[in-house]
Amino acid sequence: MITDRQCANFLTAAIALLLIGYGVNKCLAQPADNNVKRFDQSIVPLPPQLHPNGPRTAVEELSPNSRNATLSLNFDLATKNLEDLKARVAKGETISPSELAAKYSGDEEKSKKLADWLAQQGFSSIQVNHDHTSVYATATVNQIEKSLGATMKNVTYNGDTTPSATTPPMLPRDVGDAVISINGLQPWIKATKHSFSRKVGVDAKTREESACNYTSYRVKDILRTYNADNLSVLGQDAITGKGQTIAILIDTFPLTADLQKFWQMNNLRVTLQQIQFINTQDPRAQLPPPTGEETLDVEWTSGIAPGATIRVYGTGSLLYKDIDRALDNIIKDAATPGGPRFVSISLGAREDLVGLGQVVSSNTRFLKLSALGVTTFVSSGDEGSNPSGLNQENHQRGPEIRVEYQASDPWIVSVGGTTLNFDTRNSRLIGETAWRDSGGGVSDFVRRPSWQAAYAPISSPFRLVPDVSSVADGCPGGLVILKGEEWRFGGTSWSAPMWVGFAALIAEARQKQGKSRLGFLGPSFYKLPRGVGLRDITSGSNGAYSAGPGWDPVTGLGVPNVRELIQELQ
């Protein structure tokens, strides 16, 4: 018999084993009795104020209005033969869409049983995803307390107050037997964007900002820096990413006029017909207005790979259950001809602020994308080795050394940041160092994947972050056109879409050379000889860690040499 105390002691280790495929500890869903299944992993304790500038936290009783508020939830169900799928992808196999659907989906009968029960309980907007591994549903806070047995309170975190669960939810065992986690019960938990910006032409207020009063980098500067300019193969047309499809996951869409002006200023031949906008919420729901992250992602991905098709998946929010719904859409599209081969995500949160059940849910989705041969690039974060959990714009650092999830997932490529010194007048690289705010370090609970086993003088058995890097420093930053005006953007949110564009160039070039299509790229980077395809960054620090020869917890294996990657990746 496993006690609650034992569960608390071993839960972290159990999750780590689960993520890399060595089994599931029964603490993950502990029954209150034989007829009820309780989901302890679906709840995260509200964090204390970690330091004087930390987020304000409070818990209060629900008001009558709060009881009538609605929450949208995601009931995540088990994937059949999951451990077998992990083992195959870890060995480098790519799974066909038909086999993935036939062998590694959910149980249709169990998903239907859950959906029917939710409808009987008064839940609405009930949807089952394409492979029967998620049931999405909406209910009032009052109904959630009644049906799921979770205690709901008004929770204030970092200035926002939302009705949130403070005790674990439960389901009747015959209904919830296949359910792994119930996500969305704590809307105070959400991802943050990994970018920051300054408006060009605004008077500098600090010495640091005054040093940035020169031209921000354009696309041609970055292509030159990373040996990706004027690419061609065997005298054929220029390599532009043509024939490749890229997915960008973000909460909303950029303004098309901004995209067109950016393309014009960078002398790029891109058309709006190459950009597709997909609202992954109810198509009738209005997405939030653009704030810059979505614009940065699309402008720089299309800038690096102007021949590619780009699909922007708008989640409507930064809640993880909405991110998972978008990932479901991308998985479904990736299984069709012409679907995405590369995904860019510039979001994340400190690991301890993401529910362990949520980590398991997202992890399975990234695994399925990798199984289809899709590489997802995720930015590592902009608060160095000690993220505070505050909104990233405050750039406050907490006392604890941590990494961010989803950057610590084993089935993605994590992208860190550098500070670039490039002579734009003479088109010449002067130097590049680790960026002081580049997220990086060692995961608390995600097991180190096999391809990282031989790297880094770090004895921990857990996932190393990041894998690779590129420029992220906002001084001088990258040019972005936002609402018709020029801005300079920085952050690892600039690095991730940049890498997605490079991957599209590499894929097209290899195709023209008659080489086989690359699958999930994560393990491939670690097979390269040191210094080949990835230029090592050996100086600079993100706080607790310093860059050095070989892999390091600031810049990973290094920055791209795209020409060499085209030839050397296997």
N, C-alpha and C positions, 0 to 999 in steps of 0.2 A: 504494500500500500504506500503510495507517494503522498506525503503530507504537503500542505500549503507552503510550509517553510522550505521543504526540499525543492518545490517548484520554483520558489523565488531564487534559490541558490543556483539552480541549474538551467533556468529559462534561457539565459543568454547563450550558453553553450549549446542548448538544443536548437535554437534558431540558427546558429552558425553551422551546425551539422546539416540542418534542413536545407540551407541555401546552396550548399555544394553537393548535396545528394547522398548523405550517409544515414538518413533515417529521420524519423519524427518522434520527438519526445512527447509523451502523452500529456505533459503539462500544458501543451499549446491550447487545448480545449478541455478543461477540467469539468466533469459533470457535477452538478450540485446534488443530483440523485440519479437513479438508474433511468429515469424517464426524461431528464432535462440535460441539455448540453450547454455548458457555460463557456463563454469566449473571453477569457482573461486577457489574451493577447491583443484584443481589439480596443483596449483602453490604455491611455498614457496618463500617468500622474501629472497634474499641473506643476510645472517647474517653479521652484522658489526664485526670488530675486537674487540672481547669482552674483551681482556686483552693484555698486552704487548707481550705475547708469543702466542697469538691467531692466527687463520688461516688468511692468506692474501686473501683478496677478491678484485675482480675487474670486471667491465663490459665494453666490447668494442664492436664496430661494427663488423659484420661478415666479414671475408675475402672471396674472391672467392672460395678458397678451402673449407672453412667451409660450404659454401652454398651447396656444392656437397657432403658433408658428409652425412651418413645415420644414422638414429635413429630407433630403434625398440620400438614400443609403445604397450601398453595394454589398450584396451577399455573395461572397466569393466561394466557389465550389471546387472540389478537388479535380485535378487533371489525371486521367487514367495513365498508368505506366510512366509516371513522372520521373522516377529515378533512372529508368532506362533511357529516357530522352536526355537527361542531364549527362549521363555517361557517354552517349553517342556524340553529343555536341562537343563535349570536352575533348573527344578524340579527333575532332575536326570534321565530322560528318555534316552534310547538308541534307535535310529531310524534304522530300517532295510535298507540295501542298496536300495532295490526295492522301499520302500516308500520315501526315500530321493530323488531318481531320479524322481519319479512320481509327488511328491508334492512340492519339494523344489529346483527345477532347474530353469534355465532361460527360456526365451521365444524363441523357435527355429526360429519362423518366423522373429522376430525382430533382432536376431543375424545374420540371413542370409541377411536381408535387409541392415544391416550395412556393412557386409562383401562385398556385391555386390557394394555398394556405394564407399567403399574404393578402390576396384579394378578399378572402373570407374575413380577415381581420380588419379590413377597411383601408388597406394601403392602396395607393393609386399610381398611375403612370408606370405600371409594371412592365418591364422589358427583360427578355432573356437574350444574352449575347449570342453570337453566331456559333460558338462551339460549346454552349451550355455550361460554361464555367463561371458565369456571373448572372445574377438576377438584380436588376436595378429597380428600386421602388421608392415612393414618396409617402410620407405620413406626417400627421401632426405630432408635436412633442408629447402631447397627452396620450395619443394612440401608441407611440413608441414605448412609453412607460408601461402601458397596459399590456401590450403584446409581447414585448421583449424583456420586460422585467428590469430594465436599466433605470437607475436613479438619475433623473435629469435636473440640472441646476443651471443658473445663469453664470457663465464663466467669463471673466474679464482677463484678457491676456494682451499685453502690448497695446492697450487703448481700445480694443474691440471687445464688445460683449455679445456673446452668442449662447443660446441654449445648448448644453453639451452634456453628454453622459459622464458620470463620475464613478459609476460601478459597472461591471461587465454585463453585456446583454446575454440573453439565454434564448434557446429555442427548444420546442419539444424534440426529443431525440429522434422520433420517426420522421420528422420534417427536416431537421438540421443535420442529419447524420453525415451528409457529404459536404456540409458547409465548413470552410476553413476559417473564415473571419468575416466580421460584419464591419464595414468601413463607412465613415461619414458621420459617426455619432458624435465626433468632437470637432466641429467646424472651426474651433480656434487653431487647429493644426492645419497649416497650409504651407505650400512651397513658397520660396522667395525667388525673385529674378536675380540673375548674376550679372548685372550691368549697372553702370552709372554714367552720367553724362555732364557735359558743360556746353553751354550755348556759345558758339563762335562769335567773337566780337564783344562779349560782355566783359567789363573791366574786371581784372583780377583783384581779389581781396586779400590774397595771401602770397607770400613769396613762392610757395610751391606752385600755385596756379599761374603766377606771372612767368614762370619758366616754361609754361606750355603755350605761351602766346606766339606760336608759329604754326605753320600749316599742318593740319592733321593728315595722317596717311591716307593715300588713295589706293585703289585696287592694284594699280601697276606697281606701287612700291612694295606691297606685300607679295605679289607674284615674283618680283625680283628677289626679295629677301629669301624666299623659300624655294628658289630654283624651279619655278613653275611658269616662267614667262616664255612666250613664243614656243610652246610645245607643239611638236608634230611627230609623226611616225612614218618613216620610209617615204618622205617627200609628199605625203598626203596632206589633206586640209589640216588646219590648226586644231589642236585638241581643246575642246570647250566644255566637255561633259555631255555632248550630244548623245541622245539615246538613253541617258540615265535619269531615273526619277528619284527625287529627294523629298523626304517628309520633314516638315518643321512642326513641332508640337509647342503650342503657346496658347495664351488665353484669348487672343483676339487677332484681328487682321490689320495690316498696314493700309494707309491710304495709297491708292494706285497712282495718284499724281506725284507722291513722294518717290515712289519707285522709279517712275519715268524720269524725274529730274535727276535722281542719283545715277541712273544709267547714262543719261546725257552728259553729266559732268565727268563721268569716267570713260566716255567714248565706248560704251558697250552696246552690242547689238542684241538686246533682249526685248521681247514683246510681252504684253500682258497675256497673250494667249498661252504663254509658258507657265503662268502662275494660276494655280487652282485653289480656291478657298472652300474649305469644308467645315461646316458648323457641326460639331459632334454632339451638341446638345439638341434639344428640340429645334428643328430648323426655323420655327417661328420665334424662338427666343432671341432677344437682341444681345449681341456681344458688347462688352465694355469698349469705350473709345480707345484708340491707340495711345500708348504712353512712351513708346520708344523701343522696348525690347523686341516686339514683333517686327518693327521696321528694321532694326539692326539685323535681325536674323535673316530676313528675306533679301534685304539689299546686299549683304555681304555674301550670302550663299550664291545668289544669282551673279554677283560680281566676280567671284572666283570661278564659277562654272556657268558662264552665260548661255551655254547651249542646253543645259539640263532643264527638265520639267520639274517644277517645285509645287508640292501640295502643302498648303498651310492648314493644319488641323486646329481649329479654334475650340478650346475647352470651355470658354465662358467664365472660368474661375481658376484659382490656383489650389483648389481643394483636390486632394489625391484621388478621391473617387471619380472626379471629372477627368483627371489625367488618365486614370485607368480606362475610362470609357473611350478616350481618344486613342489609347494604345490598342484597345480592341478593334477600333476602326482601321488602324494602320496594319495590324496583323491580318485582318480580313483582306485589305487591299493588297498587301504584299504577297498574298497567295494567288493573285490574279496576274495574267500577262501584263507586263508594263508597270507593275506595282513598284512601290518604293524599295530601293536597295540600301539606302542610307537614311538615317534619322538624326535630327538635331534637337537636343533638349537642353535648355539653359535655365534650369530650375533645380531647386533642392532645399533641404533643411538639415540642420544638425541631426545626427543619427538618433540621439536620445529623444528628439521631439517628433519622431515618426513612429507610429505604432508598429510593433513587431508583426502583427497580423497584416498590416498594410505592406510591410516590407516583403512578406511572403507572396502577397498578391501581385505586386509589381514585378518581383523577381521572376515569377512564372511567365509573365508577359514578355519580359526581355529575353528569357530563354527561348520562347517560341519564335520571336523575331530572329534570334541567332540561328535557330534550327532551320529557318527558311533561307539562311545565307545573308541576312540583313545585319548591317553594323549600325549600332546606335551610339552616337557621340554625346556625352553628357559633360557639361562644364563642372569643374571641381569646386567652385565657390570663390568669393571675393573677400573673405575675412581672414586669410592666412591660416595658420595652424590652430587658432583659438576662436572659432566662431561663437558669437554670443547668443545667437537665436533671435536677435533683434532684426527689424527690417534692415536689409543690407545698406540702405542709403545712410544709416547712422555710422556705419563702419566702426562700431564698438567691438572690442574683443573681450571675451570672457576669460576666466582663469583656467578653464579646462581645455586640454588638447583633444581635438576631435576632428573627424572628417564629416562630410555631408552625404546623405543618401538623396538621390539615386546614383551619385558619382561613385559610391562604394559597391555598387552591384557588380557581380563577377561577369555578367553577360553583356556588359557595355564597355566602351572605350572611354575612360575618364580623361578629360582635357584640362591641364593646368595652364598657367599664364607666365609670360615673360615680360621684361622691359626691353624694348627694342631701340637701338640707336642706329638710324638709317639716314644717310645723306641723300635727301630727295633731289637736290640739285644735280648731283653727279651720279645718281642711281647706284649707290654703293653702300654695302653693309659695313658699319663701323664696329658694332659689337652688340651682344645680347646677353642679358643676365636674368636670373630668376626674379620674378615680380614679388614684391614684399607681401602682397595680398593674395597670392595664389593659394587656393585651398589645397591641402595635401596632408598626408600622414598615414595612419594605420586605422582600419576599421575596428570598432568595438566588438562586432559580432558576425561579420561576413567572413567566412573562411577564405583563406588565400587560394585562388585557383591554381591548378597544376602548372600553368605556363609562367606563373610568377615564383615558383618554388625556389629557383636557384638565384633569385635576385635580392640585392640589398643586404647590408649588414644589420638587419633587423630580425631579432629572434622570434618575434610574435608570429603566430600561425595565421594571422588574419590579413585580409585584403589590403594591398598597398595602393595608395592614391597619390598622384594620377598615373596614367599610363604614358601619355605624351603631352606636349604643350605647344603653344605658339603665342604670339604677342597678345597681351591683355591690358597692359598699362595704359591708362587714359591720358597720359602725358607723352606725346601729343594726342594719342587716341586715333580712332578711325573715323573718317567722315561719314556722317549719317544725315540724310535729309528727313526732317521730321516736321510735318505741318508746314511744309514749304520753306523751312529755314535750315541753315547749316548748324549742325551740332557735332561735337567730338565725343565719341563713346569709348568706353573702356570696360574691362571686366572679362572674366572667362566666358561670358555670353558672347563676346566677340570671337574668342578662340574656337568654340565648338562649331558654329556654322562655317567658320573658315576651314576647319578640318573636313567637314562634310563636303564642301566644295572641292577640296584637294582629292578626296576619295573618289568623287565623280570623275575628275580628270584622269586619275589612275585607272579607273575601271574602263573608260573609253579607250585609252591608249593601249591597254592590254588586249582589249577586244580587237582593235585594229592590227595588233601584232599576232593575232591568232592564238593568244594564250587563253587558258581556262579562266572562267569567272571566279573571282575571289569570293569566299564565303565570309563568315564572321572574322573580322580582322584582328580582334584582340590578341589571340595567341600568335598570329603571324608577326606582329611587331617584336615580340620577345625572341623570335627565332633568327632575327637579323644579326649579323656580326656587328659588334660594337662599333659605332661611328659610321655605319653604312646605312644610308636611307634616312637616318635620324641624327641630326647634328647635336652633339652633347652640349648641355649648358652646365657649366661647372662653378659658377659663382653666384652669390646672392642668397637671400634667406626669406622665409615666410614667417619667421618668429621662432618656433621651436626647432625648425629644421633648416639645413643649409643645402644648397646645390653642390654637387661634387661629381667626380668621374663616375660614369655609369648611371644606373637608375638612382633617383633621389626623390624624397617626398615633397618636392616643390615643382619640379619640371618633368618628372617621370624619366622616360628614356631619351627625351630631347624633342627638338623641333624638326619639322619635315624638310627633307631634301627630295622634292617631288620627282625629279628626273631619276634619281637613284631608286626611289620606291617603285617606280614603274618597272624597272629592270629586276629589282631584287626580291620583291614580295613573292612568296610562294604559297 
